[in-house]
Amino acid sequence: MTGEQKFYLEDLRVGMFRESIMDITAGKIDAFADIIGDHNPIHVDEEFAKTTPFGQRIAHGALSASLISAIIGNDLPGPGAVFVELNLRFRRPALIGDTVVGRAEVAEINEKTDLVVMRCSCSVDGRQICSGDAGVIVKKRLTDSYPKDS
């Protein structure tokens, strides 16, 4: 990965989108729990998880949502984009064995502030598990800096 800018603000259009896919495994859940320090037994303890309404271990919501960060950081807008806000609503969990599809779509572009609003979602088998919006600052091609607070 070169880290080169994929899209500048001028390149973006409302409706552009990218998707990314992740298979949920017990190993990914355990590794994610270690990385973020969230060892809630609903995620990491099979016996405990059996006593919950889900009947099994569930993935951290942030594990599924990490697909959104990956799309924004790697693909659309890509390297150089600065993630400034994320607002998600979680509707149902991802389970071990699920394939999560993350999607981020350009919803609004503010050329004065360089802020791009991305409509984001994650789904399993076509059913949304989370959705919301992300705010991303995207550099303009004609400048070599990000906007300053006024």
PyMOL commands that place a pseudoatom at each C-alpha (Angstrom):
pseudoatom trace, name=CA, resn=MET, resi=1, chain=A, elem=C, hetatm=0, pos=[0.000, 0.000, 0.000]
pseudoatom trace, name=CA, resn=THR, resi=2, chain=A, elem=C, hetatm=0, pos=[1.487, 3.316, -1.051]
pseudoatom trace, name=CA, resn=GLY, resi=3, chain=A, elem=C, hetatm=0, pos=[-0.783, 5.527, 1.027]
pseudoatom trace, name=CA, resn=GLU, resi=4, chain=A, elem=C, hetatm=0, pos=[-1.494, 7.722, -1.978]
pseudoatom trace, name=CA, resn=GLN, resi=5, chain=A, elem=C, hetatm=0, pos=[-4.698, 9.740, -2.001]
pseudoatom trace, name=CA, resn=LYS, resi=6, chain=A, elem=C, hetatm=0, pos=[-7.390, 7.790, -3.903]
pseudoatom trace, name=CA, resn=PHE, resi=7, chain=A, elem=C, hetatm=0, pos=[-10.071, 10.451, -4.055]
pseudoatom trace, name=CA, resn=TYR, resi=8, chain=A, elem=C, hetatm=0, pos=[-9.820, 14.178, -3.523]
pseudoatom trace, name=CA, resn=LEU, resi=9, chain=A, elem=C, hetatm=0, pos=[-12.900, 16.205, -2.624]
pseudoatom trace, name=CA, resn=GLU, resi=10, chain=A, elem=C, hetatm=0, pos=[-13.318, 17.231, -6.264]
pseudoatom trace, name=CA, resn=ASP, resi=11, chain=A, elem=C, hetatm=0, pos=[-13.441, 13.579, -7.352]
pseudoatom trace, name=CA, resn=LEU, resi=12, chain=A, elem=C, hetatm=0, pos=[-16.332, 12.604, -5.100]
pseudoatom trace, name=CA, resn=ARG, resi=13, chain=A, elem=C, hetatm=0, pos=[-19.958, 12.460, -6.202]
pseudoatom trace, name=CA, resn=VAL, resi=14, chain=A, elem=C, hetatm=0, pos=[-23.094, 11.773, -4.184]
pseudoatom trace, name=CA, resn=GLY, resi=15, chain=A, elem=C, hetatm=0, pos=[-24.020, 8.132, -4.673]
pseudoatom trace, name=CA, resn=MET, resi=16, chain=A, elem=C, hetatm=0, pos=[-20.481, 6.770, -4.996]
pseudoatom trace, name=CA, resn=PHE, resi=17, chain=A, elem=C, hetatm=0, pos=[-20.062, 3.742, -2.719]
pseudoatom trace, name=CA, resn=ARG, resi=18, chain=A, elem=C, hetatm=0, pos=[-17.774, 0.904, -1.781]
pseudoatom trace, name=CA, resn=GLU, resi=19, chain=A, elem=C, hetatm=0, pos=[-18.376, -2.352, 0.038]
pseudoatom trace, name=CA, resn=SER, resi=20, chain=A, elem=C, hetatm=0, pos=[-16.179, -4.685, 2.043]
pseudoatom trace, name=CA, resn=ILE, resi=21, chain=A, elem=C, hetatm=0, pos=[-16.803, -8.180, 3.400]
pseudoatom trace, name=CA, resn=MET, resi=22, chain=A, elem=C, hetatm=0, pos=[-15.723, -9.950, 6.599]
pseudoatom trace, name=CA, resn=ASP, resi=23, chain=A, elem=C, hetatm=0, pos=[-16.439, -13.475, 7.798]
pseudoatom trace, name=CA, resn=ILE, resi=24, chain=A, elem=C, hetatm=0, pos=[-17.088, -13.526, 11.542]
pseudoatom trace, name=CA, resn=THR, resi=25, chain=A, elem=C, hetatm=0, pos=[-15.082, -16.216, 13.337]
pseudoatom trace, name=CA, resn=ALA, resi=26, chain=A, elem=C, hetatm=0, pos=[-14.483, -17.041, 16.986]
pseudoatom trace, name=CA, resn=GLY, resi=27, chain=A, elem=C, hetatm=0, pos=[-10.819, -16.197, 16.435]
pseudoatom trace, name=CA, resn=LYS, resi=28, chain=A, elem=C, hetatm=0, pos=[-11.630, -12.715, 15.116]
pseudoatom trace, name=CA, resn=ILE, resi=29, chain=A, elem=C, hetatm=0, pos=[-13.955, -12.041, 18.044]
pseudoatom trace, name=CA, resn=ASP, resi=30, chain=A, elem=C, hetatm=0, pos=[-11.302, -13.179, 20.542]
pseudoatom trace, name=CA, resn=ALA, resi=31, chain=A, elem=C, hetatm=0, pos=[-8.562, -11.132, 18.857]
pseudoatom trace, name=CA, resn=PHE, resi=32, chain=A, elem=C, hetatm=0, pos=[-10.803, -8.058, 18.708]
pseudoatom trace, name=CA, resn=ALA, resi=33, chain=A, elem=C, hetatm=0, pos=[-11.674, -8.474, 22.402]
pseudoatom trace, name=CA, resn=ASP, resi=34, chain=A, elem=C, hetatm=0, pos=[-7.953, -8.517, 23.207]
pseudoatom trace, name=CA, resn=ILE, resi=35, chain=A, elem=C, hetatm=0, pos=[-7.222, -5.484, 21.020]
pseudoatom trace, name=CA, resn=ILE, resi=36, chain=A, elem=C, hetatm=0, pos=[-9.933, -3.280, 22.512]
pseudoatom trace, name=CA, resn=GLY, resi=37, chain=A, elem=C, hetatm=0, pos=[-10.018, -4.802, 25.988]
pseudoatom trace, name=CA, resn=ASP, resi=38, chain=A, elem=C, hetatm=0, pos=[-13.738, -5.667, 25.878]
pseudoatom trace, name=CA, resn=HIS, resi=39, chain=A, elem=C, hetatm=0, pos=[-14.064, -9.168, 27.305]
pseudoatom trace, name=CA, resn=ASN, resi=40, chain=A, elem=C, hetatm=0, pos=[-17.813, -9.058, 27.931]
pseudoatom trace, name=CA, resn=PRO, resi=41, chain=A, elem=C, hetatm=0, pos=[-18.752, -12.740, 28.281]
pseudoatom trace, name=CA, resn=ILE, resi=42, chain=A, elem=C, hetatm=0, pos=[-21.489, -12.384, 25.667]
pseudoatom trace, name=CA, resn=HIS, resi=43, chain=A, elem=C, hetatm=0, pos=[-18.604, -12.125, 23.178]
pseudoatom trace, name=CA, resn=VAL, resi=44, chain=A, elem=C, hetatm=0, pos=[-15.976, -14.476, 24.607]
pseudoatom trace, name=CA, resn=ASP, resi=45, chain=A, elem=C, hetatm=0, pos=[-17.650, -17.098, 26.827]
pseudoatom trace, name=CA, resn=GLU, resi=46, chain=A, elem=C, hetatm=0, pos=[-19.689, -19.749, 25.006]
pseudoatom trace, name=CA, resn=GLU, resi=47, chain=A, elem=C, hetatm=0, pos=[-21.368, -21.062, 28.171]
pseudoatom trace, name=CA, resn=PHE, resi=48, chain=A, elem=C, hetatm=0, pos=[-22.408, -17.593, 29.316]
pseudoatom trace, name=CA, resn=ALA, resi=49, chain=A, elem=C, hetatm=0, pos=[-23.575, -16.649, 25.815]
pseudoatom trace, name=CA, resn=LYS, resi=50, chain=A, elem=C, hetatm=0, pos=[-25.894, -19.680, 25.747]
pseudoatom trace, name=CA, resn=THR, resi=51, chain=A, elem=C, hetatm=0, pos=[-27.864, -18.076, 28.607]
pseudoatom trace, name=CA, resn=THR, resi=52, chain=A, elem=C, hetatm=0, pos=[-28.540, -14.883, 26.621]
pseudoatom trace, name=CA, resn=PRO, resi=53, chain=A, elem=C, hetatm=0, pos=[-31.413, -14.228, 24.211]
pseudoatom trace, name=CA, resn=PHE, resi=54, chain=A, elem=C, hetatm=0, pos=[-28.989, -14.891, 21.327]
pseudoatom trace, name=CA, resn=GLY, resi=55, chain=A, elem=C, hetatm=0, pos=[-28.077, -18.364, 22.590]
pseudoatom trace, name=CA, resn=GLN, resi=56, chain=A, elem=C, hetatm=0, pos=[-24.506, -18.053, 21.381]
pseudoatom trace, name=CA, resn=ARG, resi=57, chain=A, elem=C, hetatm=0, pos=[-21.512, -15.721, 21.281]
pseudoatom trace, name=CA, resn=ILE, resi=58, chain=A, elem=C, hetatm=0, pos=[-22.028, -12.529, 19.322]
pseudoatom trace, name=CA, resn=ALA, resi=59, chain=A, elem=C, hetatm=0, pos=[-19.494, -10.274, 17.636]
pseudoatom trace, name=CA, resn=HIS, resi=60, chain=A, elem=C, hetatm=0, pos=[-18.743, -6.875, 19.132]
pseudoatom trace, name=CA, resn=GLY, resi=61, chain=A, elem=C, hetatm=0, pos=[-20.738, -4.233, 17.273]
pseudoatom trace, name=CA, resn=ALA, resi=62, chain=A, elem=C, hetatm=0, pos=[-17.485, -2.366, 16.732]
pseudoatom trace, name=CA, resn=LEU, resi=63, chain=A, elem=C, hetatm=0, pos=[-16.008, -5.401, 14.954]
pseudoatom trace, name=CA, resn=SER, resi=64, chain=A, elem=C, hetatm=0, pos=[-18.707, -5.218, 12.300]
pseudoatom trace, name=CA, resn=ALA, resi=65, chain=A, elem=C, hetatm=0, pos=[-18.460, -1.420, 12.212]
pseudoatom trace, name=CA, resn=SER, resi=66, chain=A, elem=C, hetatm=0, pos=[-14.713, -1.666, 11.631]
pseudoatom trace, name=CA, resn=LEU, resi=67, chain=A, elem=C, hetatm=0, pos=[-15.575, -2.502, 8.014]
pseudoatom trace, name=CA, resn=ILE, resi=68, chain=A, elem=C, hetatm=0, pos=[-16.808, 1.075, 7.657]
pseudoatom trace, name=CA, resn=SER, resi=69, chain=A, elem=C, hetatm=0, pos=[-13.511, 2.455, 8.932]
pseudoatom trace, name=CA, resn=ALA, resi=70, chain=A, elem=C, hetatm=0, pos=[-11.636, 0.169, 6.541]
pseudoatom trace, name=CA, resn=ILE, resi=71, chain=A, elem=C, hetatm=0, pos=[-13.682, 1.352, 3.556]
pseudoatom trace, name=CA, resn=ILE, resi=72, chain=A, elem=C, hetatm=0, pos=[-13.214, 5.020, 4.442]
pseudoatom trace, name=CA, resn=GLY, resi=73, chain=A, elem=C, hetatm=0, pos=[-9.496, 4.651, 5.171]
pseudoatom trace, name=CA, resn=ASN, resi=74, chain=A, elem=C, hetatm=0, pos=[-8.590, 2.360, 2.280]
pseudoatom trace, name=CA, resn=ASP, resi=75, chain=A, elem=C, hetatm=0, pos=[-11.089, 2.825, -0.549]
pseudoatom trace, name=CA, resn=LEU, resi=76, chain=A, elem=C, hetatm=0, pos=[-13.575, 5.694, -0.419]
pseudoatom trace, name=CA, resn=PRO, resi=77, chain=A, elem=C, hetatm=0, pos=[-12.358, 8.368, 0.039]
pseudoatom trace, name=CA, resn=GLY, resi=78, chain=A, elem=C, hetatm=0, pos=[-9.223, 6.376, 0.945]
pseudoatom trace, name=CA, resn=PRO, resi=79, chain=A, elem=C, hetatm=0, pos=[-5.788, 7.326, 2.282]
pseudoatom trace, name=CA, resn=GLY, resi=80, chain=A, elem=C, hetatm=0, pos=[-5.637, 10.880, 3.590]
pseudoatom trace, name=CA, resn=ALA, resi=81, chain=A, elem=C, hetatm=0, pos=[-9.294, 10.998, 4.650]
pseudoatom trace, name=CA, resn=VAL, resi=82, chain=A, elem=C, hetatm=0, pos=[-9.771, 12.084, 8.260]
pseudoatom trace, name=CA, resn=PHE, resi=83, chain=A, elem=C, hetatm=0, pos=[-12.608, 10.329, 10.118]
pseudoatom trace, name=CA, resn=VAL, resi=84, chain=A, elem=C, hetatm=0, pos=[-14.225, 12.953, 12.399]
pseudoatom trace, name=CA, resn=GLU, resi=85, chain=A, elem=C, hetatm=0, pos=[-17.608, 11.504, 13.351]
pseudoatom trace, name=CA, resn=LEU, resi=86, chain=A, elem=C, hetatm=0, pos=[-19.493, 8.216, 13.420]
pseudoatom trace, name=CA, resn=ASN, resi=87, chain=A, elem=C, hetatm=0, pos=[-23.104, 7.723, 14.454]
pseudoatom trace, name=CA, resn=LEU, resi=88, chain=A, elem=C, hetatm=0, pos=[-24.420, 4.157, 14.194]
pseudoatom trace, name=CA, resn=ARG, resi=89, chain=A, elem=C, hetatm=0, pos=[-27.528, 2.364, 15.375]
pseudoatom trace, name=CA, resn=PHE, resi=90, chain=A, elem=C, hetatm=0, pos=[-27.178, -1.369, 15.980]
pseudoatom trace, name=CA, resn=ARG, resi=91, chain=A, elem=C, hetatm=0, pos=[-30.256, -3.468, 15.222]
pseudoatom trace, name=CA, resn=ARG, resi=92, chain=A, elem=C, hetatm=0, pos=[-29.047, -7.052, 15.630]
pseudoatom trace, name=CA, resn=PRO, resi=93, chain=A, elem=C, hetatm=0, pos=[-25.734, -8.784, 16.258]
pseudoatom trace, name=CA, resn=ALA, resi=94, chain=A, elem=C, hetatm=0, pos=[-23.406, -10.589, 13.905]
pseudoatom trace, name=CA, resn=LEU, resi=95, chain=A, elem=C, hetatm=0, pos=[-22.887, -14.215, 14.890]
pseudoatom trace, name=CA, resn=ILE, resi=96, chain=A, elem=C, hetatm=0, pos=[-20.001, -16.622, 14.427]
pseudoatom trace, name=CA, resn=GLY, resi=97, chain=A, elem=C, hetatm=0, pos=[-20.285, -17.942, 10.876]
pseudoatom trace, name=CA, resn=ASP, resi=98, chain=A, elem=C, hetatm=0, pos=[-21.970, -14.804, 9.505]
pseudoatom trace, name=CA, resn=THR, resi=99, chain=A, elem=C, hetatm=0, pos=[-20.568, -12.886, 6.561]
pseudoatom trace, name=CA, resn=VAL, resi=100, chain=A, elem=C, hetatm=0, pos=[-20.891, -9.155, 7.194]
pseudoatom trace, name=CA, resn=VAL, resi=101, chain=A, elem=C, hetatm=0, pos=[-21.069, -6.752, 4.252]
pseudoatom trace, name=CA, resn=GLY, resi=102, chain=A, elem=C, hetatm=0, pos=[-20.062, -3.186, 5.109]
pseudoatom trace, name=CA, resn=ARG, resi=103, chain=A, elem=C, hetatm=0, pos=[-21.094, -0.333, 2.836]
pseudoatom trace, name=CA, resn=ALA, resi=104, chain=A, elem=C, hetatm=0, pos=[-20.210, 3.365, 2.788]
pseudoatom trace, name=CA, resn=GLU, resi=105, chain=A, elem=C, hetatm=0, pos=[-21.864, 5.738, 0.309]
pseudoatom trace, name=CA, resn=VAL, resi=106, chain=A, elem=C, hetatm=0, pos=[-21.252, 9.435, -0.302]
pseudoatom trace, name=CA, resn=ALA, resi=107, chain=A, elem=C, hetatm=0, pos=[-24.436, 11.182, 0.876]
pseudoatom trace, name=CA, resn=GLU, resi=108, chain=A, elem=C, hetatm=0, pos=[-23.391, 14.850, 1.150]
pseudoatom trace, name=CA, resn=ILE, resi=109, chain=A, elem=C, hetatm=0, pos=[-20.397, 16.954, 0.122]
pseudoatom trace, name=CA, resn=ASN, resi=110, chain=A, elem=C, hetatm=0, pos=[-19.687, 20.348, 1.701]
pseudoatom trace, name=CA, resn=GLU, resi=111, chain=A, elem=C, hetatm=0, pos=[-17.036, 22.066, -0.396]
pseudoatom trace, name=CA, resn=LYS, resi=112, chain=A, elem=C, hetatm=0, pos=[-16.681, 24.962, 2.083]
pseudoatom trace, name=CA, resn=THR, resi=113, chain=A, elem=C, hetatm=0, pos=[-15.707, 22.751, 5.023]
pseudoatom trace, name=CA, resn=ASP, resi=114, chain=A, elem=C, hetatm=0, pos=[-14.321, 19.771, 3.039]
pseudoatom trace, name=CA, resn=LEU, resi=115, chain=A, elem=C, hetatm=0, pos=[-16.707, 17.580, 5.051]
pseudoatom trace, name=CA, resn=VAL, resi=116, chain=A, elem=C, hetatm=0, pos=[-18.187, 14.534, 3.367]
pseudoatom trace, name=CA, resn=VAL, resi=117, chain=A, elem=C, hetatm=0, pos=[-21.085, 12.691, 4.981]
pseudoatom trace, name=CA, resn=MET, resi=118, chain=A, elem=C, hetatm=0, pos=[-21.027, 8.980, 4.260]
pseudoatom trace, name=CA, resn=ARG, resi=119, chain=A, elem=C, hetatm=0, pos=[-24.179, 6.879, 4.687]
pseudoatom trace, name=CA, resn=CYS, resi=120, chain=A, elem=C, hetatm=0, pos=[-22.959, 3.648, 6.274]
pseudoatom trace, name=CA, resn=SER, resi=121, chain=A, elem=C, hetatm=0, pos=[-24.377, 0.219, 6.956]
pseudoatom trace, name=CA, resn=CYS, resi=122, chain=A, elem=C, hetatm=0, pos=[-23.464, -3.360, 7.703]
pseudoatom trace, name=CA, resn=SER, resi=123, chain=A, elem=C, hetatm=0, pos=[-25.660, -6.290, 6.775]
pseudoatom trace, name=CA, resn=VAL, resi=124, chain=A, elem=C, hetatm=0, pos=[-25.820, -10.063, 7.028]
pseudoatom trace, name=CA, resn=ASP, resi=125, chain=A, elem=C, hetatm=0, pos=[-27.784, -11.977, 4.385]
pseudoatom trace, name=CA, resn=GLY, resi=126, chain=A, elem=C, hetatm=0, pos=[-29.302, -8.704, 3.174]
pseudoatom trace, name=CA, resn=ARG, resi=127, chain=A, elem=C, hetatm=0, pos=[-30.585, -7.705, 6.636]
pseudoatom trace, name=CA, resn=GLN, resi=128, chain=A, elem=C, hetatm=0, pos=[-29.096, -4.577, 8.181]
pseudoatom trace, name=CA, resn=ILE, resi=129, chain=A, elem=C, hetatm=0, pos=[-27.326, -5.096, 11.473]
pseudoatom trace, name=CA, resn=CYS, resi=130, chain=A, elem=C, hetatm=0, pos=[-26.269, -1.451, 11.823]
pseudoatom trace, name=CA, resn=SER, resi=131, chain=A, elem=C, hetatm=0, pos=[-26.637, 1.805, 9.932]
pseudoatom trace, name=CA, resn=GLY, resi=132, chain=A, elem=C, hetatm=0, pos=[-25.829, 5.468, 10.311]
pseudoatom trace, name=CA, resn=ASP, resi=133, chain=A, elem=C, hetatm=0, pos=[-23.584, 8.246, 9.105]
pseudoatom trace, name=CA, resn=ALA, resi=134, chain=A, elem=C, hetatm=0, pos=[-19.889, 9.080, 9.172]
pseudoatom trace, name=CA, resn=GLY, resi=135, chain=A, elem=C, hetatm=0, pos=[-18.289, 12.498, 8.796]
pseudoatom trace, name=CA, resn=VAL, resi=136, chain=A, elem=C, hetatm=0, pos=[-15.021, 12.565, 6.891]
pseudoatom trace, name=CA, resn=ILE, resi=137, chain=A, elem=C, hetatm=0, pos=[-12.713, 15.459, 6.012]
pseudoatom trace, name=CA, resn=VAL, resi=138, chain=A, elem=C, hetatm=0, pos=[-11.305, 15.040, 2.510]
pseudoatom trace, name=CA, resn=LYS, resi=139, chain=A, elem=C, hetatm=0, pos=[-8.430, 17.081, 1.147]
pseudoatom trace, name=CA, resn=LYS, resi=140, chain=A, elem=C, hetatm=0, pos=[-8.920, 19.119, -2.012]
pseudoatom trace, name=CA, resn=ARG, resi=141, chain=A, elem=C, hetatm=0, pos=[-6.631, 18.455, -4.950]
pseudoatom trace, name=CA, resn=LEU, resi=142, chain=A, elem=C, hetatm=0, pos=[-5.642, 22.101, -5.239]
pseudoatom trace, name=CA, resn=THR, resi=143, chain=A, elem=C, hetatm=0, pos=[-4.342, 22.392, -1.673]
pseudoatom trace, name=CA, resn=ASP, resi=144, chain=A, elem=C, hetatm=0, pos=[-1.810, 20.489, 0.336]
pseudoatom trace, name=CA, resn=SER, resi=145, chain=A, elem=C, hetatm=0, pos=[-3.441, 21.020, 3.711]
pseudoatom trace, name=CA, resn=TYR, resi=146, chain=A, elem=C, hetatm=0, pos=[-6.623, 20.299, 5.589]
pseudoatom trace, name=CA, resn=PRO, resi=147, chain=A, elem=C, hetatm=0, pos=[-9.046, 23.085, 6.563]
pseudoatom trace, name=CA, resn=LYS, resi=148, chain=A, elem=C, hetatm=0, pos=[-8.316, 24.994, 9.750]
pseudoatom trace, name=CA, resn=ASP, resi=149, chain=A, elem=C, hetatm=0, pos=[-10.908, 25.750, 12.421]
pseudoatom trace, name=CA, resn=SER, resi=150, chain=A, elem=C, hetatm=0, pos=[-12.257, 29.270, 12.018]
for i in range(1, 150): cmd.bond("trace and resi %d" % i, "trace and resi %d" % (i + 1))
show_as sticks, trace
zoom trace
